[in-house]
Amino acid sequence: MGVIRVSEEVHRELERLRRRVSAKSMSDLIALLIELSRDRLDRFKGNPEVFLKTLKHAGAAGERDSERIDEMLYGEGG
């Protein structure tokens, strides 16, 4: 058994997920997340490094930014 240190924000999100999926413990939730992640990565055909880099930019998009998608992906003026 080990200890994993995460930020308060990550801990709150993990708690929300744990309640949402009715996991008995944080350990059960992490095991489920690992299983789901492994399954998704096995089905993913692209380059995981490129995919993970694009996630860093996902936070820049807002809920109503779909009309600005070209600008966000390709810069000003498309």
C-alpha positions in Angstrom: 0.0 0.0 0.0 1.2 3.5 -0.7 0.2 7.2 -0.4 -0.5 9.4 -3.4 -0.4 13.1 -2.9 -2.7 15.2 -5.0 -3.9 18.8 -4.9 -7.1 19.8 -3.0 -8.8 20.3 -6.3 -7.9 16.9 -7.6 -9.0 15.3 -4.2 -12.4 17.1 -4.4 -12.9 15.8 -8.0 -11.9 12.3 -7.0 -14.4 12.4 -4.1 -17.2 13.5 -6.5 -16.3 10.7 -8.9 -16.2 8.2 -6.0 -19.7 9.2 -4.9 -21.0 9.2 -8.4 -19.9 5.7 -9.2 -20.7 4.5 -5.6 -17.1 3.2 -5.1 -16.6 2.0 -1.5 -13.2 3.6 -1.2 -10.8 5.8 -3.0 -8.7 2.8 -3.7 -11.7 1.1 -5.5 -12.2 4.3 -7.5 -8.5 4.5 -8.6 -8.7 0.8 -9.6 -11.8 1.5 -11.7 -10.1 4.6 -13.3 -7.0 2.5 -14.2 -9.2 -0.2 -15.8 -11.2 2.3 -17.8 -8.0 4.2 -18.8 -6.3 1.0 -19.9 -9.3 0.1 -22.0 -9.4 3.5 -23.7 -5.7 3.6 -24.4 -5.9 0.1 -25.9 -8.5 1.3 -28.4 -6.7 4.6 -29.1 -4.9 4.4 -32.4 -3.1 7.8 -32.3 0.0 9.0 -30.6 -0.8 9.3 -26.8 1.8 12.0 -26.3 0.2 14.2 -28.9 -3.2 13.6 -27.5 -2.1 14.5 -23.9 -0.4 17.7 -25.2 -3.7 18.8 -26.8 -5.5 18.3 -23.5 -3.3 21.1 -22.0 -5.1 23.5 -24.4 -8.6 22.2 -23.8 -8.9 24.4 -20.7 -8.7 27.5 -22.9 -12.1 26.7 -24.5 -15.3 27.8 -22.9 -18.7 26.2 -23.0 -19.8 28.6 -25.8 -16.7 28.7 -27.9 -17.8 26.3 -30.6 -18.1 29.1 -33.1 -14.5 30.0 -32.5 -13.1 26.5 -33.0 -11.1 27.3 -36.1 -9.5 30.3 -34.3 -8.7 28.2 -31.3 -7.2 25.3 -33.3 -5.4 27.2 -36.0 -5.0 30.7 -34.6 -6.3 34.1 -35.7 -7.9 34.1 -39.2 -7.9 30.3 -39.5 
